[in-house]
Amino acid sequence: MTIKEMQERKRELGYSYAQIAELSGVPVGTVQKVLGGITMTPRYDTIMALERVLGERQPMAVRESVSYGTKKQGEYTLEDYYAYPDDVRIELIDGVIYEMSSPTSAHQLIAGFIYSRMLTHVLEKGGECLPMIAPVDVQLDRDDRTMVQPDVLIVCDRDKIIDRCVYGAPDFIIEVLSDSTKRKDSFVKLNKYLDAGVREYWMIDPVRKTVVVYDFEHDEYPILYGFDARVPVRIWDGELEIDFSEVYGHIRFLYERESGMS
């Protein structure tokens, strides 16, 4: 899409700059400069992120009015959650709907790399625990007001894995942070996971190159690591360590490309 087409699409959808920033993960100041015509040569990844939001999506207000009438945030249930179109990524937390922007390449590569290490460990060592990767629904509180989609999770009680979702709290969860999800993952989900009985929670920040570990089971948190550290999976007593120098090596080309474009 051209910048002019994006500007027209923004008007059609009725999105504010803040809504576009939330959905795309692009800082609101950058959105204003690009769509306001101030930045004449925006970066390729910025354009792609804006296109994902402004290309095919329906207007937020129209979608809500059609599906949910006069419901307010905090009143939504699983019935509303399942009424959303399959191509729209959302989470439901305590009756509040949170829209999720498409994940970045770094996000997907990090999650996939770690999941592969965990799956290999399980296949080699055996045991009941099963690693899983998004998208997978997790009915965290086993009620009709919360359904989340962690990036990577481990479930050791196989009775919790049913056909439509994971029913109950996983033992281990990873969220890869983005600008649009950082506040939710760092505060809302952190407290939900703690209260639900998740034993261990990692938050990976690709921008700051940090890993924050919450070992809820042993009341040891937060523990901060860099992308040069080996981080033990504590629910497995450290039998598996994720070497984040390897993780970084897996995605280094993205950082080098971005540095070369800046």
C-alpha positions in Angstrom: 0.0 0.0 0.0 1.1 3.6 -0.6 1.1 6.1 2.2 -1.9 7.8 0.5 -3.8 4.5 0.4 -3.0 4.0 4.1 -4.2 7.5 5.0 -7.5 6.8 3.1 -7.8 3.4 4.8 -7.3 5.0 8.2 -10.2 7.4 7.6 -12.4 4.5 6.4 -11.7 2.4 9.4 -12.0 5.3 11.9 -8.8 4.3 13.7 -6.9 6.8 15.8 -3.1 6.9 15.7 -3.0 5.3 19.1 -5.2 2.4 18.0 -3.0 1.8 15.0 0.1 1.9 17.2 -1.5 -0.6 19.6 -2.4 -3.0 16.8 0.8 -2.7 14.8 3.4 -2.5 17.5 4.8 0.7 15.8 5.4 3.6 18.2 2.6 6.1 18.1 5.0 8.9 17.2 6.2 6.9 14.2 2.7 6.2 13.1 1.9 9.9 13.2 5.0 10.8 11.2 4.4 8.2 8.5 0.7 8.7 8.1 1.0 12.4 8.5 3.4 12.6 5.6 6.3 13.9 7.7 8.5 10.8 7.2 8.9 10.4 3.5 11.0 7.2 3.5 9.8 5.0 6.3 11.5 1.7 7.0 10.3 -1.4 5.2 9.3 -3.3 8.4 7.3 -0.2 9.6 5.4 -0.2 6.3 4.7 -3.9 6.6 3.4 -3.6 10.2 1.1 -0.7 9.2 -0.2 -2.7 6.2 -1.1 -5.6 8.4 -3.4 -3.3 10.3 -4.8 -1.2 7.5 -5.0 -3.8 4.8 -7.8 -6.2 5.5 -9.2 -5.5 9.0 -12.8 -4.4 9.6 -13.4 -1.2 11.6 -13.1 -2.0 15.3 -16.3 -0.1 16.2 -18.3 -1.9 13.4 -17.1 -5.3 14.5 -18.0 -4.7 18.2 -21.4 -3.2 17.4 -22.3 -6.2 15.1 -21.1 -8.9 17.5 -21.7 -7.5 20.9 -24.3 -4.7 20.9 -23.9 -2.5 24.0 -21.5 -4.7 26.1 -18.7 -2.9 27.9 -15.2 -4.1 28.6 -15.3 -6.3 31.6 -18.6 -7.9 30.5 -17.4 -10.2 27.7 -17.5 -14.0 28.0 -16.3 -17.0 26.1 -19.4 -16.7 23.9 -18.2 -13.4 22.7 -14.7 -14.7 22.4 -15.7 -17.5 20.1 -17.9 -15.1 18.0 -14.8 -13.2 16.8 -13.7 -14.1 13.3 -10.9 -16.8 13.1 -8.5 -14.4 11.5 -8.7 -11.9 14.3 -6.3 -12.6 17.2 -7.7 -11.7 20.6 -7.4 -12.6 24.3 -10.1 -12.5 27.0 -9.0 -11.6 30.5 -11.5 -11.0 33.3 -14.2 -10.1 30.8 -11.9 -7.6 28.9 -11.2 -8.2 25.2 -7.6 -7.5 24.1 -6.8 -7.4 20.4 -3.4 -8.8 19.4 -1.4 -7.5 16.5 0.5 -9.9 14.2 3.8 -11.1 15.7 7.0 -9.9 14.3 9.6 -12.2 12.7 11.9 -11.9 15.8 9.0 -12.8 18.0 8.2 -16.0 16.0 11.8 -17.0 15.6 12.5 -16.7 19.3 9.4 -18.6 20.3 10.0 -21.3 17.7 13.6 -21.8 18.7 12.9 -22.2 22.4 9.9 -24.5 21.7 12.1 -26.7 19.6 14.7 -27.0 22.4 12.0 -27.9 24.9 10.4 -30.5 22.5 13.7 -32.1 21.9 14.3 -32.3 25.6 11.0 -34.0 26.2 11.5 -36.5 23.3 14.9 -37.4 24.6 14.1 -37.6 28.3 10.4 -38.7 28.3 8.0 -37.7 31.0 4.5 -36.4 31.1 5.2 -32.7 30.4 4.3 -31.4 26.9 5.6 -28.2 25.4 3.2 -26.3 23.2 3.4 -23.1 21.0 0.9 -20.5 20.0 -1.8 -20.2 18.9 -3.4 -22.4 21.5 -6.3 -21.4 23.8 -5.7 -21.6 27.5 -8.9 -21.4 29.7 -6.7 -20.3 32.6 -9.2 -20.0 35.4 -11.6 -22.6 34.0 -14.4 -20.0 33.9 -16.1 -18.1 31.0 -14.3 -14.8 31.5 -10.7 -15.6 30.6 -9.0 -17.2 27.6 -5.4 -16.4 26.8 -2.9 -17.5 24.2 0.7 -17.7 25.6 3.5 -17.8 23.1 5.1 -21.0 24.6 3.8 -23.2 27.4 4.5 -26.5 29.1 1.7 -28.6 30.5 2.6 -31.5 32.8 -0.9 -32.6 33.7 -2.1 -34.1 30.4 -5.7 -34.2 31.7 -5.7 -30.4 31.2 -5.2 -30.8 27.5 -8.6 -31.2 25.8 -9.4 -30.8 22.2 -10.5 -27.2 22.2 -8.0 -25.8 24.7 -5.7 -26.2 27.7 -8.2 -26.3 30.5 -6.5 -24.8 33.6 -3.1 -23.3 34.3 0.0 -24.6 32.5 3.1 -25.3 34.5 5.3 -23.0 32.5 4.6 -20.0 30.2 6.7 -17.7 28.0 5.6 -14.4 26.6 7.7 -12.6 24.0 7.1 -8.9 24.5 6.2 -6.3 21.9 5.4 -2.7 22.2 1.7 -3.5 21.9 1.7 -6.3 24.5 4.4 -5.3 27.0 2.1 -3.6 29.5 -0.5 -6.5 29.4 2.2 -9.2 29.7 4.1 -7.4 32.4 1.2 -6.5 34.7 -2.2 -8.0 33.7 -0.9 -11.5 32.7 1.8 -11.6 35.3 -0.8 -11.4 38.1 -3.2 -13.7 36.3 -0.5 -16.4 35.9 0.6 -16.1 39.5 -3.0 -16.3 40.9 -3.9 -19.2 38.5 -1.0 -21.4 39.8 1.5 -21.2 36.9 4.8 -22.4 38.4 7.2 -20.4 36.1 6.8 -17.4 33.8 9.4 -16.0 31.4 9.1 -12.6 29.7 11.5 -12.2 26.8 12.1 -8.6 25.5 13.8 -8.8 22.0 14.4 -5.0 22.0 16.2 -4.9 25.3 17.6 -8.4 24.8 16.6 -9.4 28.3 14.8 -12.4 29.9 12.8 -11.8 33.2 12.1 -15.1 35.0 9.4 -15.5 37.7 9.9 -18.7 39.6 6.5 -18.6 41.4 6.9 -22.1 42.7 9.9 -21.2 44.9 9.0 -17.5 45.4 12.1 -16.4 43.5 11.4 -13.5 41.3 12.1 -11.5 39.3 15.4 -12.8 38.0 17.0 -10.8 35.1 19.1 -12.4 32.4 20.7 -11.0 29.2 20.9 -12.6 25.8 24.4 -13.9 26.8 23.1 -16.1 29.6 22.0 -19.8 29.9 18.6 -19.8 31.6 17.5 -22.9 33.4 14.0 -24.3 33.1 13.3 -24.5 36.8 10.2 -26.7 36.7 12.6 -29.3 35.2 15.2 -28.6 38.0 17.6 -27.1 35.5 17.9 -30.3 33.4 17.3 -28.0 30.4 19.0 -24.7 30.0 18.1 -22.3 27.1 21.3 -20.7 25.8 20.3 -17.2 24.8 23.5 -16.6 23.0 22.2 -19.3 20.6 18.8 -17.7 20.5 20.5 -14.3 19.7 22.7 -16.0 17.1 19.5 -17.4 15.5 18.0 -13.9 15.0 21.2 -11.8 14.8 20.6 -11.0 11.1 17.4 -9.1 12.0 19.3 -6.8 14.3 22.1 -6.3 11.8 19.7 -5.5 9.1 17.8 -3.0 11.2 21.1 -1.4 12.3 22.1 -1.1 8.7 18.8 0.6 7.7 18.9 3.1 10.5 
